[in-house]
């Protein structure tokens, strides 16, 4: 049996506002992580696209919110298997400040089915988080300290 292997580099937003973390729930179209998990807004970087440009594009698609400022915090790698594909994912984590508004998924048939601000106290259960979102919860102090623009 021949296993397909794909590599992806993605940019993800760690957005904290008023004691809440912005999360996106993965849809059935999610290529890497299981649908239904809470994940960070963001996604794949297209060829020729700069990581922060990709992050801004993905934030608009998945949350309808505008990226105001981004600071690179960390990079991590993940291996996952979904739908017969073995994934090697490199994730770039950014502490971000976002424009005002209510999160609204604008992308049609994308990998995100919902985007919401979740109280930090409610994001402790790793079983409902993607591996990247679980790692992000351990970066929250660094994200808050990255710049004073995060509320």
PyMOL commands that set and color helices and strands:
alter all, ss='L'
color gray80, all
select helices_A, chain A and resi 51-63+120-122+126-128+131-137+140-145
alter helices_A, ss='H'
color red, helices_A
select strands_A, chain A and resi 4-17+20-26+38-39+42-44+67-82+85-98+112-119
alter strands_A, ss='S'
color yellow, strands_A
deselect
rebuild
show_as cartoon
